[in-house]
Amino acid sequence: MAVRKIITPPNPLLRQPSLKVAEVDDTIRALIADMFDTMYDAPGIGLAAVQIGEPLAVIVMDIHSGDAEKEPRPLALINPEVVWSSDNRVTYQEGCLSVPEIYDEVERPAEVRVRFLDEQGNEQERLFGGLEAICVQHEIDHTKGILFVDHLSRLKREKYLKKVIKRAKQASAA
Ligand SMILES: [Zn+2]
């Protein structure tokens, strides 16, 4: 298990749709362990495999990450797919470990039902609400090459991405 490097724009992998996992084996379980380590270290409440440079449809979440007073709620979803979403929508201030220090409001369905494989390779379906619904949709977007800033206006998106790229360049030059 290891904390891995989180990629940021303009890394083209972030724009690439992830491949479905054909078989849930020890390699996938080791990847998930690294993803949890990386997410808790950041800390963040969600991470997609592509964010550590592995374009596979695997996501991990824990909405209590970074909050020592709450019980951990780790969840790993393989090949996650939204099979139903509510008409009721909510707005939430989102951020992303791959788009550091940028936060803005995104509107999404308030509830979603997601089909996925668990770490044993069993098919599961689960209804998500509240912050978990926001988080799971944000992470599933990553498996399609979508970033949360894509839900904003073009002007905002370009401004934010430019800022992230500029900061990364300054950091590597320093
Ligand atoms: Zn993200």
Backbone and ligand atoms as CSV (ligand in chain L), in Angstrom:
chain,resi,resn,atom,element,x,y,z
A,1,MET,N,N,0.845,-1.195,0.000
A,1,MET,CA,C,0.000,0.000,0.000
A,1,MET,C,C,0.880,1.244,0.000
A,2,ALA,N,N,0.414,2.267,-0.678
A,2,ALA,CA,C,1.253,3.456,-0.829
A,2,ALA,C,C,0.425,4.660,-1.210
A,3,VAL,N,N,0.930,5.812,-0.783
A,3,VAL,CA,C,0.330,7.073,-1.224
A,3,VAL,C,C,0.917,7.387,-2.592
A,4,ARG,N,N,0.042,7.580,-3.564
A,4,ARG,CA,C,0.499,7.826,-4.941
A,4,ARG,C,C,0.339,9.299,-5.296
A,5,LYS,N,N,1.021,9.683,-6.372
A,5,LYS,CA,C,0.969,11.071,-6.828
A,5,LYS,C,C,-0.361,11.322,-7.548
A,6,ILE,N,N,-0.995,12.433,-7.224
A,6,ILE,CA,C,-2.267,12.802,-7.860
A,6,ILE,C,C,-1.963,13.700,-9.063
A,7,ILE,N,N,-2.488,13.311,-10.218
A,7,ILE,CA,C,-2.213,14.092,-11.434
A,7,ILE,C,C,-3.161,15.284,-11.541
A,8,THR,N,N,-2.694,16.311,-12.246
A,8,THR,CA,C,-3.472,17.545,-12.433
A,8,THR,C,C,-3.427,17.944,-13.913
A,9,PRO,N,N,-4.314,18.841,-14.337
A,9,PRO,CA,C,-4.255,19.335,-15.717
A,9,PRO,C,C,-2.899,19.994,-15.977
A,10,PRO,N,N,-2.330,19.961,-17.163
A,10,PRO,CA,C,-2.956,19.441,-18.393
A,10,PRO,C,C,-2.686,17.965,-18.674
A,11,ASN,N,N,-2.462,17.137,-17.663
A,11,ASN,CA,C,-2.242,15.714,-17.933
A,11,ASN,C,C,-3.432,15.145,-18.735
A,12,PRO,N,N,-3.164,14.652,-19.961
A,12,PRO,CA,C,-4.268,14.215,-20.835
A,12,PRO,C,C,-5.058,13.026,-20.300
A,13,LEU,N,N,-4.477,12.286,-19.345
A,13,LEU,CA,C,-5.205,11.136,-18.774
A,13,LEU,C,C,-6.515,11.574,-18.128
A,14,LEU,N,N,-6.530,12.787,-17.561
A,14,LEU,CA,C,-7.741,13.279,-16.882
A,14,LEU,C,C,-8.911,13.446,-17.848
A,15,ARG,N,N,-8.599,13.508,-19.142
A,15,ARG,CA,C,-9.636,13.690,-20.169
A,15,ARG,C,C,-9.990,12.397,-20.877
A,16,GLN,N,N,-9.355,11.313,-20.442
A,16,GLN,CA,C,-9.549,10.034,-21.116
A,16,GLN,C,C,-10.585,9.203,-20.372
A,17,PRO,N,N,-11.594,8.646,-21.107
A,17,PRO,CA,C,-12.529,7.756,-20.412
A,17,PRO,C,C,-11.776,6.525,-19.877
A,18,SER,N,N,-12.106,6.101,-18.672
A,18,SER,CA,C,-11.437,4.950,-18.066
A,18,SER,C,C,-11.971,3.646,-18.644
A,19,LEU,N,N,-11.122,2.625,-18.626
A,19,LEU,CA,C,-11.525,1.306,-19.108
A,19,LEU,C,C,-12.265,0.567,-17.998
A,20,LYS,N,N,-13.250,-0.234,-18.406
A,20,LYS,CA,C,-13.950,-1.068,-17.426
A,20,LYS,C,C,-13.010,-2.153,-16.925
A,21,VAL,N,N,-13.178,-2.530,-15.679
A,21,VAL,CA,C,-12.381,-3.609,-15.100
A,21,VAL,C,C,-12.999,-4.930,-15.555
A,22,ALA,N,N,-12.172,-5.789,-16.178
A,22,ALA,CA,C,-12.691,-7.061,-16.691
A,22,ALA,C,C,-12.819,-8.079,-15.563
A,23,GLU,N,N,-11.868,-8.059,-14.646
A,23,GLU,CA,C,-11.900,-9.030,-13.552
A,23,GLU,C,C,-11.409,-8.380,-12.266
A,24,VAL,N,N,-12.178,-8.543,-11.205
A,24,VAL,CA,C,-11.782,-7.974,-9.917
A,24,VAL,C,C,-10.827,-8.963,-9.237
A,25,ASP,N,N,-9.530,-8.658,-9.330
A,25,ASP,CA,C,-8.524,-9.568,-8.771
A,25,ASP,C,C,-7.640,-8.820,-7.771
A,26,ASP,N,N,-6.559,-9.456,-7.343
A,26,ASP,CA,C,-5.689,-8.846,-6.332
A,26,ASP,C,C,-5.036,-7.549,-6.828
A,27,THR,N,N,-4.793,-7.460,-8.125
A,27,THR,CA,C,-4.205,-6.238,-8.688
A,27,THR,C,C,-5.155,-5.063,-8.472
A,28,ILE,N,N,-6.444,-5.316,-8.710
A,28,ILE,CA,C,-7.458,-4.273,-8.520
A,28,ILE,C,C,-7.590,-3.934,-7.030
A,29,ARG,N,N,-7.568,-4.975,-6.177
A,29,ARG,CA,C,-7.674,-4.726,-4.735
A,29,ARG,C,C,-6.458,-3.942,-4.214
A,30,ALA,N,N,-5.277,-4.192,-4.797
A,30,ALA,CA,C,-4.073,-3.441,-4.410
A,30,ALA,C,C,-4.197,-1.987,-4.878
A,31,LEU,N,N,-4.761,-1.805,-6.067
A,31,LEU,CA,C,-4.985,-0.449,-6.579
A,31,LEU,C,C,-5.928,0.309,-5.643
A,32,ILE,N,N,-7.009,-0.367,-5.217
A,32,ILE,CA,C,-7.985,0.251,-4.309
A,32,ILE,C,C,-7.315,0.646,-2.985
A,33,ALA,N,N,-6.435,-0.226,-2.472
A,33,ALA,CA,C,-5.728,0.080,-1.214
A,33,ALA,C,C,-4.873,1.345,-1.388
A,34,ASP,N,N,-4.175,1.458,-2.504
A,34,ASP,CA,C,-3.378,2.658,-2.787
A,34,ASP,C,C,-4.275,3.892,-2.902
A,35,MET,N,N,-5.444,3.691,-3.512
A,35,MET,CA,C,-6.369,4.823,-3.686
A,35,MET,C,C,-6.870,5.323,-2.328
A,36,PHE,N,N,-7.199,4.396,-1.423
A,36,PHE,CA,C,-7.626,4.823,-0.083
A,36,PHE,C,C,-6.485,5.560,0.627
A,37,ASP,N,N,-5.271,4.995,0.555
A,37,ASP,CA,C,-4.114,5.648,1.199
A,37,ASP,C,C,-3.947,7.075,0.679
A,38,THR,N,N,-4.048,7.218,-0.630
A,38,THR,CA,C,-3.837,8.515,-1.279
A,38,THR,C,C,-4.951,9.492,-0.903
A,39,MET,N,N,-6.200,8.991,-0.895
A,39,MET,CA,C,-7.350,9.847,-0.576
A,39,MET,C,C,-7.299,10.325,0.883
A,40,TYR,N,N,-7.010,9.397,1.819
A,40,TYR,CA,C,-6.967,9.784,3.231
A,40,TYR,C,C,-5.772,10.694,3.517
A,41,ASP,N,N,-4.681,10.499,2.769
A,41,ASP,CA,C,-3.492,11.313,2.989
A,41,ASP,C,C,-3.729,12.761,2.548
A,42,ALA,N,N,-4.532,12.932,1.498
A,42,ALA,CA,C,-4.664,14.268,0.864
A,42,ALA,C,C,-5.088,15.383,1.849
A,43,PRO,N,N,-6.133,15.312,2.673
A,43,PRO,CA,C,-7.207,14.334,2.598
A,43,PRO,C,C,-8.308,14.806,1.662
A,44,GLY,N,N,-9.025,13.827,1.106
A,44,GLY,CA,C,-10.168,14.144,0.254
A,44,GLY,C,C,-11.262,13.154,0.549
A,45,ILE,N,N,-12.482,13.404,0.039
A,45,ILE,CA,C,-13.604,12.495,0.320
A,45,ILE,C,C,-13.861,11.537,-0.836
A,46,GLY,N,N,-13.120,11.695,-1.936
A,46,GLY,CA,C,-13.306,10.782,-3.060
A,46,GLY,C,C,-12.099,10.808,-3.968
A,47,LEU,N,N,-11.883,9.692,-4.665
A,47,LEU,CA,C,-10.766,9.622,-5.612
A,47,LEU,C,C,-11.095,8.587,-6.685
A,48,ALA,N,N,-10.781,8.929,-7.925
A,48,ALA,CA,C,-10.933,7.977,-9.028
A,48,ALA,C,C,-9.541,7.486,-9.422
A,49,ALA,N,N,-9.468,6.239,-9.901
A,49,ALA,CA,C,-8.160,5.628,-10.211
A,49,ALA,C,C,-7.363,6.478,-11.208
A,50,VAL,N,N,-8.064,7.083,-12.149
A,50,VAL,CA,C,-7.361,7.881,-13.162
A,50,VAL,C,C,-6.565,9.028,-12.526
A,51,GLN,N,N,-7.014,9.488,-11.359
A,51,GLN,CA,C,-6.320,10.602,-10.698
A,51,GLN,C,C,-4.935,10.208,-10.182
A,52,ILE,N,N,-4.694,8.889,-10.051
A,52,ILE,CA,C,-3.330,8.460,-9.727
A,52,ILE,C,C,-2.699,7.799,-10.963
A,53,GLY,N,N,-3.233,8.150,-12.128
A,53,GLY,CA,C,-2.623,7.734,-13.386
A,53,GLY,C,C,-3.015,6.353,-13.878
A,54,GLU,N,N,-4.096,5.770,-13.300
A,54,GLU,CA,C,-4.563,4.443,-13.733
A,54,GLU,C,C,-5.964,4.589,-14.319
A,55,PRO,N,N,-6.063,4.683,-15.652
A,55,PRO,CA,C,-7.386,4.928,-16.259
A,55,PRO,C,C,-8.299,3.701,-16.265
A,56,LEU,N,N,-8.663,3.257,-15.052
A,56,LEU,CA,C,-9.589,2.137,-14.860
A,56,LEU,C,C,-10.807,2.656,-14.100
A,57,ALA,N,N,-11.989,2.098,-14.401
A,57,ALA,CA,C,-13.231,2.575,-13.788
A,57,ALA,C,C,-13.346,2.067,-12.349
A,58,VAL,N,N,-12.559,2.671,-11.471
A,58,VAL,CA,C,-12.561,2.340,-10.048
A,58,VAL,C,C,-12.587,3.650,-9.271
A,59,ILE,N,N,-13.484,3.747,-8.270
A,59,ILE,CA,C,-13.528,4.947,-7.434
A,59,ILE,C,C,-13.595,4.548,-5.960
A,60,VAL,N,N,-13.051,5.410,-5.118
A,60,VAL,CA,C,-13.190,5.208,-3.672
A,60,VAL,C,C,-13.754,6.487,-3.064
A,61,MET,N,N,-14.461,6.348,-1.951
A,61,MET,CA,C,-15.027,7.510,-1.270
A,61,MET,C,C,-15.068,7.266,0.225
A,62,ASP,N,N,-15.095,8.351,0.959
A,62,ASP,CA,C,-15.411,8.329,2.389
A,62,ASP,C,C,-15.739,9.759,2.774
A,63,ILE,N,N,-17.026,10.034,2.957
A,63,ILE,CA,C,-17.426,11.422,3.225
A,63,ILE,C,C,-16.977,11.872,4.613
A,64,HIS,N,N,-16.487,10.933,5.439
A,64,HIS,CA,C,-15.963,11.323,6.755
A,64,HIS,C,C,-14.440,11.439,6.761
A,65,SER,N,N,-13.820,11.309,5.600
A,65,SER,CA,C,-12.362,11.451,5.498
A,65,SER,C,C,-11.949,12.838,5.982
A,66,GLY,N,N,-10.896,12.886,6.773
A,66,GLY,CA,C,-10.408,14.179,7.269
A,66,GLY,C,C,-11.137,14.654,8.518
A,67,ASP,N,N,-12.127,13.877,8.989
A,67,ASP,CA,C,-12.872,14.250,10.190
A,67,ASP,C,C,-12.672,13.160,11.243
A,68,ALA,N,N,-11.714,13.391,12.133
A,68,ALA,CA,C,-11.306,12.376,13.114
A,68,ALA,C,C,-12.436,12.007,14.079
A,69,GLU,N,N,-13.452,12.883,14.196
A,69,GLU,CA,C,-14.525,12.637,15.162
A,69,GLU,C,C,-15.614,11.723,14.612
A,70,LYS,N,N,-15.553,11.448,13.311
A,70,LYS,CA,C,-16.603,10.605,12.723
A,70,LYS,C,C,-16.055,9.245,12.317
A,71,GLU,N,N,-16.926,8.232,12.422
A,71,GLU,CA,C,-16.582,6.871,11.997
A,71,GLU,C,C,-16.226,6.875,10.511
A,72,PRO,N,N,-15.148,6.193,10.117
A,72,PRO,CA,C,-14.857,6.091,8.681
A,72,PRO,C,C,-15.995,5.383,7.936
A,73,ARG,N,N,-16.218,5.776,6.698
A,73,ARG,CA,C,-17.279,5.192,5.864
A,73,ARG,C,C,-16.709,4.846,4.500
A,74,PRO,N,N,-15.650,3.998,4.460
A,74,PRO,CA,C,-14.998,3.751,3.172
A,74,PRO,C,C,-15.883,2.945,2.226
A,75,LEU,N,N,-15.841,3.323,0.980
A,75,LEU,CA,C,-16.612,2.653,-0.067
A,75,LEU,C,C,-15.743,2.562,-1.313
A,76,ALA,N,N,-15.663,1.375,-1.906
A,76,ALA,CA,C,-14.943,1.216,-3.172
A,76,ALA,C,C,-15.931,0.707,-4.215
A,77,LEU,N,N,-15.986,1.356,-5.359
A,77,LEU,CA,C,-16.932,0.979,-6.408
A,77,LEU,C,C,-16.160,0.731,-7.704
A,78,ILE,N,N,-16.397,-0.433,-8.290
A,78,ILE,CA,C,-15.743,-0.814,-9.544
A,78,ILE,C,C,-16.790,-0.788,-10.657
A,79,ASN,N,N,-16.412,-0.233,-11.800
A,79,ASN,CA,C,-17.321,-0.067,-12.946
A,79,ASN,C,C,-18.643,0.604,-12.533
A,80,PRO,N,N,-18.592,1.688,-11.769
A,80,PRO,CA,C,-19.844,2.300,-11.301
A,80,PRO,C,C,-20.614,2.962,-12.443
A,81,GLU,N,N,-21.931,2.850,-12.356
A,81,GLU,CA,C,-22.802,3.391,-13.385
A,81,GLU,C,C,-24.058,3.934,-12.729
A,82,VAL,N,N,-24.457,5.148,-13.076
A,82,VAL,CA,C,-25.705,5.703,-12.552
A,82,VAL,C,C,-26.855,5.075,-13.325
A,83,VAL,N,N,-27.770,4.381,-12.614
A,83,VAL,CA,C,-28.900,3.749,-13.300
A,83,VAL,C,C,-30.204,4.523,-13.082
A,84,TRP,N,N,-30.187,5.456,-12.142
A,84,TRP,CA,C,-31.364,6.320,-11.916
A,84,TRP,C,C,-30.897,7.585,-11.218
A,85,SER,N,N,-31.460,8.730,-11.614
A,85,SER,CA,C,-31.171,9.948,-10.863
A,85,SER,C,C,-32.447,10.727,-10.628
A,86,SER,N,N,-32.530,11.402,-9.491
A,86,SER,CA,C,-33.747,12.119,-9.109
A,86,SER,C,C,-33.908,13.379,-9.956
A,87,ASP,N,N,-35.156,13.809,-10.120
A,87,ASP,CA,C,-35.412,15.081,-10.810
A,87,ASP,C,C,-35.007,16.239,-9.911
A,88,ASN,N,N,-35.124,15.995,-8.618
A,88,ASN,CA,C,-34.743,17.002,-7.628
A,88,ASN,C,C,-33.231,17.226,-7.683
A,89,ARG,N,N,-32.824,18.485,-7.816
A,89,ARG,CA,C,-31.400,18.786,-7.934
A,89,ARG,C,C,-30.939,19.650,-6.767
A,90,VAL,N,N,-29.639,19.547,-6.474
A,90,VAL,CA,C,-29.064,20.350,-5.393
A,90,VAL,C,C,-27.764,20.992,-5.884
A,91,THR,N,N,-27.420,22.088,-5.225
A,91,THR,CA,C,-26.174,22.780,-5.552
A,91,THR,C,C,-25.224,22.620,-4.386
A,92,TYR,N,N,-23.973,22.298,-4.708
A,92,TYR,CA,C,-22.984,22.090,-3.653
A,92,TYR,C,C,-21.648,22.670,-4.110
A,93,GLN,N,N,-20.930,23.225,-3.152
A,93,GLN,CA,C,-19.612,23.795,-3.445
A,93,GLN,C,C,-18.596,22.649,-3.561
A,94,GLU,N,N,-18.157,22.354,-4.785
A,94,GLU,CA,C,-17.258,21.218,-5.001
A,94,GLU,C,C,-15.812,21.647,-5.162
A,95,GLY,N,N,-14.938,20.704,-4.877
A,95,GLY,CA,C,-13.516,20.861,-5.120
A,95,GLY,C,C,-13.010,19.538,-5.637
A,96,CYS,N,N,-11.740,19.462,-5.991
A,96,CYS,CA,C,-11.206,18.224,-6.574
A,96,CYS,C,C,-9.711,18.153,-6.310
A,97,LEU,N,N,-9.226,16.967,-5.896
A,97,LEU,CA,C,-7.791,16.823,-5.614
A,97,LEU,C,C,-6.947,17.045,-6.872
A,98,SER,N,N,-7.549,16.871,-8.054
A,98,SER,CA,C,-6.822,17.106,-9.310
A,98,SER,C,C,-6.958,18.542,-9.808
A,99,VAL,N,N,-7.803,19.326,-9.145
A,99,VAL,CA,C,-7.967,20.742,-9.506
A,99,VAL,C,C,-7.783,21.527,-8.208
A,100,PRO,N,N,-6.562,21.466,-7.642
A,100,PRO,CA,C,-6.353,21.953,-6.270
A,100,PRO,C,C,-6.699,23.428,-6.066
A,101,GLU,N,N,-7.244,23.702,-4.898
A,101,GLU,CA,C,-7.531,25.057,-4.434
A,101,GLU,C,C,-8.576,25.806,-5.253
A,102,ILE,N,N,-9.372,25.072,-6.036
A,102,ILE,CA,C,-10.466,25.694,-6.783
A,102,ILE,C,C,-11.772,25.103,-6.239
A,103,TYR,N,N,-12.701,25.977,-5.912
A,103,TYR,CA,C,-14.003,25.527,-5.394
A,103,TYR,C,C,-15.089,26.334,-6.082
A,104,ASP,N,N,-16.145,25.656,-6.502
A,104,ASP,CA,C,-17.272,26.402,-7.064
A,104,ASP,C,C,-18.524,25.530,-6.999
A,105,GLU,N,N,-19.656,26.196,-7.149
A,105,GLU,CA,C,-20.933,25.514,-6.989
A,105,GLU,C,C,-21.333,24.757,-8.245
A,106,VAL,N,N,-21.689,23.493,-8.051
A,106,VAL,CA,C,-22.135,22.636,-9.145
A,106,VAL,C,C,-23.521,22.109,-8.793
A,107,GLU,N,N,-24.400,22.102,-9.801
A,107,GLU,CA,C,-25.741,21.563,-9.577
A,107,GLU,C,C,-25.817,20.141,-10.131
A,108,ARG,N,N,-26.351,19.229,-9.322
A,108,ARG,CA,C,-26.475,17.824,-9.731
A,108,ARG,C,C,-27.759,17.246,-9.153
A,109,PRO,N,N,-28.211,16.073,-9.671
A,109,PRO,CA,C,-29.342,15.386,-9.045
A,109,PRO,C,C,-29.049,15.129,-7.563
A,110,ALA,N,N,-30.076,15.276,-6.731
A,110,ALA,CA,C,-29.906,15.131,-5.278
A,110,ALA,C,C,-29.692,13.676,-4.865
A,111,GLU,N,N,-30.281,12.742,-5.647
A,111,GLU,CA,C,-30.142,11.315,-5.328
A,111,GLU,C,C,-29.825,10.548,-6.602
A,112,VAL,N,N,-29.013,9.521,-6.462
A,112,VAL,CA,C,-28.723,8.641,-7.604
A,112,VAL,C,C,-28.661,7.189,-7.136
A,113,ARG,N,N,-29.073,6.305,-8.033
A,113,ARG,CA,C,-28.909,4.879,-7.780
A,113,ARG,C,C,-27.754,4.423,-8.659
A,114,VAL,N,N,-26.795,3.729,-8.057
A,114,VAL,CA,C,-25.574,3.350,-8.768
A,114,VAL,C,C,-25.405,1.838,-8.752
A,115,ARG,N,N,-25.089,1.274,-9.923
A,115,ARG,CA,C,-24.778,-0.150,-10.026
A,115,ARG,C,C,-23.261,-0.264,-10.140
A,116,PHE,N,N,-22.679,-1.213,-9.439
A,116,PHE,CA,C,-21.222,-1.362,-9.439
A,116,PHE,C,C,-20.829,-2.763,-8.987
A,117,LEU,N,N,-19.555,-3.064,-9.103
A,117,LEU,CA,C,-19.015,-4.297,-8.548
A,117,LEU,C,C,-18.293,-3.938,-7.263
A,118,ASP,N,N,-18.436,-4.792,-6.240
A,118,ASP,CA,C,-17.692,-4.544,-5.009
A,118,ASP,C,C,-16.314,-5.210,-5.103
A,119,GLU,N,N,-15.538,-5.127,-4.030
A,119,GLU,CA,C,-14.155,-5.634,-4.068
A,119,GLU,C,C,-14.072,-7.162,-4.228
A,120,GLN,N,N,-15.208,-7.846,-4.039
A,120,GLN,CA,C,-15.229,-9.289,-4.271
A,120,GLN,C,C,-15.724,-9.612,-5.684
A,121,GLY,N,N,-16.061,-8.566,-6.445
A,121,GLY,CA,C,-16.537,-8.778,-7.808
A,121,GLY,C,C,-18.036,-9.036,-7.890
A,122,ASN,N,N,-18.750,-8.836,-6.763
A,122,ASN,CA,C,-20.203,-9.028,-6.767
A,122,ASN,C,C,-20.926,-7.766,-7.221
A,123,GLU,N,N,-21.983,-7.950,-8.028
A,123,GLU,CA,C,-22.743,-6.796,-8.478
A,123,GLU,C,C,-23.610,-6.268,-7.345
A,124,GLN,N,N,-23.598,-4.956,-7.186
A,124,GLN,CA,C,-24.360,-4.294,-6.128
A,124,GLN,C,C,-25.109,-3.105,-6.719
A,125,GLU,N,N,-26.192,-2.721,-6.034
A,125,GLU,CA,C,-26.851,-1.460,-6.369
A,125,GLU,C,C,-27.070,-0.724,-5.073
A,126,ARG,N,N,-26.897,0.599,-5.134
A,126,ARG,CA,C,-27.016,1.357,-3.901
A,126,ARG,C,C,-27.579,2.738,-4.207
A,127,LEU,N,N,-28.468,3.188,-3.326
A,127,LEU,CA,C,-29.047,4.518,-3.476
A,127,LEU,C,C,-28.221,5.497,-2.654
A,128,PHE,N,N,-27.776,6.561,-3.290
A,128,PHE,CA,C,-26.970,7.565,-2.605
A,128,PHE,C,C,-27.756,8.862,-2.471
A,129,GLY,N,N,-27.646,9.486,-1.293
A,129,GLY,CA,C,-28.246,10.797,-1.074
A,129,GLY,C,C,-27.248,11.693,-0.373
A,130,GLY,N,N,-27.618,12.938,-0.161
A,130,GLY,CA,C,-26.752,13.870,0.563
A,130,GLY,C,C,-25.395,14.028,-0.093
A,131,LEU,N,N,-24.369,14.222,0.743
A,131,LEU,CA,C,-23.026,14.463,0.223
A,131,LEU,C,C,-22.495,13.259,-0.561
A,132,GLU,N,N,-22.901,12.045,-0.163
A,132,GLU,CA,C,-22.440,10.859,-0.895
A,132,GLU,C,C,-22.936,10.851,-2.343
A,133,ALA,N,N,-24.137,11.395,-2.564
A,133,ALA,CA,C,-24.673,11.455,-3.931
A,133,ALA,C,C,-23.836,12.407,-4.792
A,134,ILE,N,N,-23.458,13.534,-4.198
A,134,ILE,CA,C,-22.621,14.518,-4.911
A,134,ILE,C,C,-21.279,13.872,-5.240
A,135,CYS,N,N,-20.696,13.255,-4.201
A,135,CYS,CA,C,-19.361,12.683,-4.326
A,135,CYS,C,C,-19.334,11.575,-5.375
A,136,VAL,N,N,-20.311,10.667,-5.327
A,136,VAL,CA,C,-20.267,9.537,-6.261
A,136,VAL,C,C,-20.430,10.034,-7.705
A,137,GLN,N,N,-21.240,11.076,-7.908
A,137,GLN,CA,C,-21.405,11.606,-9.267
A,137,GLN,C,C,-20.127,12.289,-9.740
A,138,HIS,N,N,-19.476,13.004,-8.845
A,138,HIS,CA,C,-18.203,13.671,-9.165
A,138,HIS,C,C,-17.150,12.629,-9.573
A,139,GLU,N,N,-17.092,11.519,-8.816
A,139,GLU,CA,C,-16.078,10.485,-9.100
A,139,GLU,C,C,-16.412,9.709,-10.382
A,140,ILE,N,N,-17.704,9.432,-10.592
A,140,ILE,CA,C,-18.092,8.739,-11.837
A,140,ILE,C,C,-17.753,9.625,-13.041
A,141,ASP,N,N,-17.921,10.933,-12.899
A,141,ASP,CA,C,-17.507,11.861,-13.962
A,141,ASP,C,C,-16.038,11.633,-14.327
A,142,HIS,N,N,-15.176,11.460,-13.317
A,142,HIS,CA,C,-13.747,11.234,-13.590
A,142,HIS,C,C,-13.537,10.021,-14.494
A,143,THR,N,N,-14.362,8.972,-14.310
A,143,THR,CA,C,-14.188,7.760,-15.126
A,143,THR,C,C,-14.588,8.010,-16.585
A,144,LYS,N,N,-15.215,9.180,-16.826
A,144,LYS,CA,C,-15.608,9.547,-18.198
A,144,LYS,C,C,-14.758,10.688,-18.746
A,145,GLY,N,N,-13.728,11.064,-18.011
A,145,GLY,CA,C,-12.861,12.164,-18.463
A,145,GLY,C,C,-13.447,13.537,-18.191
A,146,ILE,N,N,-14.413,13.597,-17.268
A,146,ILE,CA,C,-15.083,14.867,-16.955
A,146,ILE,C,C,-14.591,15.402,-15.608
A,147,LEU,N,N,-14.298,16.698,-15.549
A,147,LEU,CA,C,-13.907,17.362,-14.296
A,147,LEU,C,C,-15.055,18.244,-13.824
A,148,PHE,N,N,-15.115,18.532,-12.521
A,148,PHE,CA,C,-16.264,19.306,-12.020
A,148,PHE,C,C,-16.360,20.679,-12.663
A,149,VAL,N,N,-15.221,21.236,-13.068
A,149,VAL,CA,C,-15.258,22.563,-13.708
A,149,VAL,C,C,-15.966,22.525,-15.067
A,150,ASP,N,N,-16.124,21.311,-15.633
A,150,ASP,CA,C,-16.847,21.188,-16.908
A,150,ASP,C,C,-18.331,21.503,-16.740
A,151,HIS,N,N,-18.822,21.465,-15.494
A,151,HIS,CA,C,-20.235,21.783,-15.244
A,151,HIS,C,C,-20.447,23.292,-15.102
A,152,LEU,N,N,-19.372,24.059,-15.143
A,152,LEU,CA,C,-19.466,25.516,-14.995
A,152,LEU,C,C,-19.444,26.176,-16.381
A,153,SER,N,N,-19.536,27.496,-16.413
A,153,SER,CA,C,-19.485,28.193,-17.699
A,153,SER,C,C,-18.095,28.034,-18.308
A,154,ARG,N,N,-18.000,28.207,-19.621
A,154,ARG,CA,C,-16.717,28.047,-20.310
A,154,ARG,C,C,-15.701,29.048,-19.759
A,155,LEU,N,N,-16.187,30.245,-19.489
A,155,LEU,CA,C,-15.311,31.305,-18.983
A,155,LEU,C,C,-14.657,30.900,-17.659
A,156,LYS,N,N,-15.492,30.422,-16.738
A,156,LYS,CA,C,-14.987,29.989,-15.429
A,156,LYS,C,C,-14.041,28.804,-15.585
A,157,ARG,N,N,-14.462,27.822,-16.392
A,157,ARG,CA,C,-13.655,26.610,-16.574
A,157,ARG,C,C,-12.248,26.970,-17.049
A,158,GLU,N,N,-12.184,27.821,-18.091
A,158,GLU,CA,C,-10.876,28.186,-18.655
A,158,GLU,C,C,-10.035,28.955,-17.647
A,159,LYS,N,N,-10.694,29.824,-16.905
A,159,LYS,CA,C,-9.983,30.613,-15.891
A,159,LYS,C,C,-9.377,29.694,-14.823
A,160,TYR,N,N,-10.188,28.754,-14.340
A,160,TYR,CA,C,-9.732,27.848,-13.277
A,160,TYR,C,C,-8.608,26.930,-13.758
A,161,LEU,N,N,-8.780,26.362,-14.951
A,161,LEU,CA,C,-7.764,25.423,-15.453
A,161,LEU,C,C,-6.441,26.152,-15.691
A,162,LYS,N,N,-6.543,27.367,-16.205
A,162,LYS,CA,C,-5.343,28.176,-16.448
A,162,LYS,C,C,-4.604,28.411,-15.122
A,163,LYS,N,N,-5.375,28.707,-14.095
A,163,LYS,CA,C,-4.801,28.970,-12.768
A,163,LYS,C,C,-4.065,27.737,-12.250
A,164,VAL,N,N,-4.699,26.569,-12.377
A,164,VAL,CA,C,-4.107,25.315,-11.886
A,164,VAL,C,C,-2.808,25.005,-12.642
A,165,ILE,N,N,-2.836,25.177,-13.945
A,165,ILE,CA,C,-1.657,24.870,-14.773
A,165,ILE,C,C,-0.517,25.828,-14.439
A,166,LYS,N,N,-0.867,27.108,-14.260
A,166,LYS,CA,C,0.139,28.118,-13.946
A,166,LYS,C,C,0.809,27.822,-12.592
A,167,ARG,N,N,-0.031,27.493,-11.604
A,167,ARG,CA,C,0.503,27.186,-10.276
A,167,ARG,C,C,1.434,25.971,-10.294
A,168,ALA,N,N,1.041,24.941,-11.057
A,168,ALA,CA,C,1.856,23.718,-11.147
A,168,ALA,C,C,3.208,24.036,-11.781
A,169,LYS,N,N,3.190,24.909,-12.788
A,169,LYS,CA,C,4.432,25.294,-13.463
A,169,LYS,C,C,5.348,26.046,-12.495
A,170,GLN,N,N,4.745,26.953,-11.726
A,170,GLN,CA,C,5.540,27.723,-10.755
A,170,GLN,C,C,6.137,26.791,-9.708
A,171,ALA,N,N,5.341,25.808,-9.271
A,171,ALA,CA,C,5.812,24.874,-8.244
A,171,ALA,C,C,6.975,24.030,-8.761
A,172,SER,N,N,6.894,23.614,-10.049
A,172,SER,CA,C,7.967,22.759,-10.564
A,172,SER,C,C,9.205,23.590,-10.878
A,173,ALA,N,N,9.036,24.884,-11.114
A,173,ALA,CA,C,10.194,25.753,-11.395
A,173,ALA,C,C,10.894,26.156,-10.099
A,174,ALA,N,N,10.151,26.143,-9.003
A,174,ALA,CA,C,10.707,26.611,-7.722
A,174,ALA,C,C,11.700,25.622,-7.128
L,1,ZN,ZN,ZN,-12.278,15.095,-8.508
